[in-house]
C-alpha cells in the first residue's frame, strides 16, 4: 500500500480532496491532505514548502500530488527530500525551473487578473465558475470554503537544486484549456501525461477518474 500526500491549490484547503481521499483509503492506502497556511500576507511559497517538507520527513515512498499552484510547492518539497518521494503527480499544475514563480510563468492577463483581486496582500477567492465548477451544490460547497490567498505565494521564486528532476513525474491535464500553458509545459519537461475532459478542479468534478490515475501511479 502507498502513502499519498495530496496538496491543494490556491484558495483551497485539504477539504477539497475528500472525494479522492476517501476512495484511496478504501483501497487500503494512507492519505494525507494537509491544509496550507493562508492567514497572513507575509506567508509565501517558502512557508508552504516548509509545511509539506515537514510532513514528508516522517514518510517514505510517497506519491506526492500537487494541484494548480501547489505544483510549485510539491516540486520544491521533493527537491529538498527526494529520498522520501517515489513519484510526483501534477494535476493541472503550475511549476517551473529554479528562480521561477507563478508570476514569472503566468501570462500577463493572469497576473493582472490576480492583482485585480488583491487587497492588502491577500488575493480574494474567485467564483467557483472560474475553475469550471458549475453544479449548484458543488458551487455552494466550494465558495463556502475557499479562503483568501497570500499574494506573496505567487511572487516568491522557487528554489531548486535539480534533485527533483530525478523524481519520476506524471502530469494530469484538464481539457479543454485554451488560456493557460499547462500542456506546453508538460512538453517542455518531457513528462508522460493523462488528459481529463473536466474543469480545473478535477478532484471536485471528476474524482473517480482522478482516483484511477493516482492508483496507477502507486
C-alpha positions as CSV (number, residue, x, y, z in Angstrom):
1,X,0.0,0.0,0.0
2,X,1.2,3.5,-0.8
3,X,1.3,6.8,1.1
4,X,-0.4,9.6,-0.8
5,X,0.1,13.3,0.1
6,X,-2.4,15.4,-1.7
7,X,-1.6,19.1,-1.7
8,X,-4.3,21.6,-2.7
9,X,-4.0,24.7,-4.9
10,X,-4.6,28.4,-4.1
11,X,-7.7,29.4,-2.1
12,X,-8.5,25.8,-1.3
13,X,-7.7,23.5,1.7
14,X,-7.3,19.9,2.4
15,X,-11.1,19.5,2.4
16,X,-11.2,19.8,-1.4
17,X,-9.7,16.3,-1.7
18,X,-12.4,14.4,0.2
19,X,-13.9,12.8,-2.9
20,X,-10.5,11.4,-3.8
21,X,-9.0,10.7,-0.4
22,X,-12.0,8.5,0.7
23,X,-11.7,6.0,-2.2
24,X,-8.0,5.8,-1.9
25,X,-8.3,5.0,1.8
26,X,-10.9,2.4,1.0
27,X,-8.3,0.7,-1.2
28,X,-6.0,0.4,1.8
29,X,-3.7,3.4,1.2
30,X,-2.7,6.0,3.7
31,X,-3.7,9.5,2.5
32,X,-2.6,12.9,3.9
33,X,-4.4,16.1,2.9
34,X,-2.6,19.0,4.6
35,X,-4.2,22.5,4.6
36,X,-1.5,25.1,3.9
37,X,-1.3,28.3,6.0
38,X,-3.1,31.3,4.4
39,X,-4.0,33.7,7.2
40,X,-1.3,36.3,6.8
41,X,0.0,38.3,3.8
42,X,3.6,37.6,4.9
43,X,3.1,33.9,4.0
44,X,4.9,32.9,0.8
45,X,5.8,29.9,-1.2
46,X,8.6,29.0,1.2
47,X,6.2,28.7,4.1
48,X,4.1,26.2,2.2
49,X,7.2,24.2,1.1
50,X,8.3,24.1,4.7
51,X,4.9,22.7,5.7
52,X,4.9,19.9,3.1
53,X,8.6,19.1,3.7
54,X,7.9,18.6,7.4
55,X,5.1,16.1,6.6
56,X,7.3,14.2,4.1
57,X,10.2,13.9,6.6
58,X,8.2,11.2,8.5
59,X,7.1,9.3,5.4
60,X,8.7,7.0,2.8
61,X,7.9,6.1,-0.9
62,X,5.3,8.9,-1.1
63,X,3.1,9.6,-4.1
64,X,3.2,13.4,-3.8
65,X,0.3,15.1,-5.6
66,X,0.1,18.9,-6.3
67,X,-2.9,20.7,-7.8
68,X,-2.6,24.0,-9.6
69,X,-0.4,26.5,-7.6
70,X,0.9,23.7,-5.4
71,X,2.8,22.3,-8.4
72,X,5.5,24.8,-7.2
73,X,5.1,23.6,-3.6
74,X,5.4,19.9,-4.2
75,X,8.3,20.2,-6.6
76,X,10.4,22.3,-4.2
77,X,9.5,20.0,-1.3
78,X,10.5,16.9,-3.4
79,X,13.7,18.7,-4.3
80,X,14.6,19.0,-0.6
81,X,13.7,15.4,0.2
82,X,13.9,13.4,-3.0
83,X,14.6,10.2,-1.0
84,X,11.1,10.4,0.5
85,X,9.2,10.8,-2.8
86,X,8.6,7.8,-5.1
87,X,6.6,9.8,-7.6
88,X,5.2,13.2,-8.3
89,X,1.8,13.8,-9.8
90,X,1.0,17.3,-11.0
91,X,-2.7,17.9,-11.6
92,X,-3.3,20.9,-13.9
93,X,-0.4,22.5,-12.2
94,X,1.9,25.4,-12.2
95,X,5.7,24.8,-12.0
96,X,9.0,25.9,-13.4
97,X,12.8,25.9,-13.0
98,X,14.9,27.3,-10.2
99,X,14.1,31.0,-9.8
100,X,10.7,30.8,-11.4
101,X,7.4,31.8,-9.7
102,X,3.8,31.8,-10.7
103,X,4.1,35.4,-11.6
104,X,7.1,34.8,-13.9
105,X,5.4,31.8,-15.6
106,X,1.9,33.3,-16.0
107,X,0.6,35.2,-19.0
108,X,0.3,39.0,-18.4
109,X,-3.5,38.8,-18.3
110,X,-3.4,36.3,-15.5
111,X,-1.1,38.5,-13.4
112,X,-3.4,41.5,-14.0
113,X,-6.4,39.4,-13.0
114,X,-4.7,38.3,-9.8
115,X,-3.7,41.9,-9.0
116,X,-7.3,43.0,-9.5
117,X,-8.4,40.5,-6.8
118,X,-5.7,41.6,-4.3
119,X,-6.2,43.9,-1.3
120,X,-3.6,44.4,1.4
121,X,-1.5,41.5,0.2
122,X,-4.4,38.9,0.0
123,X,-6.0,37.6,-3.2
124,X,-9.8,37.2,-2.8
125,X,-11.2,33.8,-3.8
126,X,-12.6,33.9,-7.4
127,X,-16.1,32.5,-8.2
128,X,-16.3,28.7,-8.5
129,X,-17.1,29.1,-12.2
130,X,-13.6,30.3,-12.7
131,X,-12.4,26.7,-12.1
132,X,-15.3,25.3,-14.1
133,X,-17.3,24.1,-11.1
134,X,-20.9,24.7,-12.0
135,X,-23.1,22.2,-10.2
136,X,-25.1,24.2,-7.7
137,X,-24.3,22.0,-4.7
138,X,-20.6,22.0,-5.6
139,X,-20.6,25.7,-6.2
140,X,-22.1,26.3,-2.7
141,X,-19.6,23.9,-1.1
142,X,-16.6,25.4,-2.8
143,X,-17.5,29.0,-2.3
144,X,-18.3,28.4,1.4
145,X,-14.8,27.0,2.0
146,X,-12.4,29.0,-0.3
147,X,-10.1,31.3,1.6
148,X,-8.0,34.4,0.6
149,X,-4.5,33.5,-0.7
150,X,-1.4,35.5,0.2
151,X,-0.2,37.3,-2.9
152,X,3.4,36.5,-1.9
153,X,2.8,32.8,-2.7
154,X,2.5,33.7,-6.4
155,X,5.5,36.1,-6.5
156,X,8.1,34.3,-4.4
157,X,10.6,32.4,-6.6
158,X,11.1,28.7,-6.2
159,X,14.5,27.3,-5.0
160,X,15.6,24.1,-6.7
161,X,18.9,22.3,-6.7
162,X,17.9,20.0,-9.5
163,X,17.3,16.9,-7.4
164,X,13.6,16.9,-8.1
165,X,14.3,16.2,-11.8
166,X,15.3,12.7,-10.8
167,X,11.9,12.0,-9.2
168,X,9.5,10.4,-11.7
169,X,6.7,12.7,-12.6
170,X,3.3,12.3,-14.2
171,X,1.1,15.2,-15.3
172,X,-2.7,15.4,-15.5
173,X,-4.1,17.9,-17.9
174,X,-7.7,19.1,-17.6
175,X,-9.0,19.9,-21.0
176,X,-10.1,21.9,-22.9
177,X,-7.8,24.6,-21.7
178,X,-7.2,27.4,-24.2
179,X,-5.7,30.1,-22.0
180,X,-3.0,28.6,-19.7
181,X,0.1,26.9,-21.0
182,X,0.0,23.7,-18.9
183,X,0.2,21.3,-21.9
184,X,3.1,23.4,-23.3
185,X,5.0,23.0,-20.0
186,X,4.4,19.2,-20.0
187,X,6.1,19.0,-23.4
188,X,8.9,21.3,-22.2
189,X,9.7,19.0,-19.3
190,X,9.1,15.8,-21.3
191,X,6.8,14.1,-18.8
192,X,4.2,11.4,-19.5
193,X,0.7,12.8,-19.1
194,X,-3.0,11.9,-18.9
195,X,-5.8,14.1,-20.2
196,X,-9.1,14.5,-18.4
197,X,-12.1,16.1,-20.0
198,X,-13.1,18.1,-17.0
199,X,-12.6,21.5,-15.3
200,X,-9.6,22.7,-13.5
201,X,-10.8,21.4,-10.1
202,X,-10.7,17.7,-11.2
203,X,-10.9,16.5,-7.6
204,X,-14.4,18.0,-7.4
205,X,-15.7,17.4,-10.9
206,X,-14.0,14.1,-11.9
207,X,-12.9,12.5,-8.6
208,X,-13.4,8.9,-9.8
209,X,-11.2,9.3,-12.9
210,X,-8.6,11.1,-10.8
211,X,-8.6,8.3,-8.3
212,X,-7.9,5.8,-11.1
213,X,-5.0,7.9,-12.4
214,X,-3.5,8.1,-8.9
215,X,-3.8,4.4,-8.2
216,X,-1.9,3.7,-11.4
217,X,1.0,5.8,-10.1
218,X,1.4,3.9,-6.8
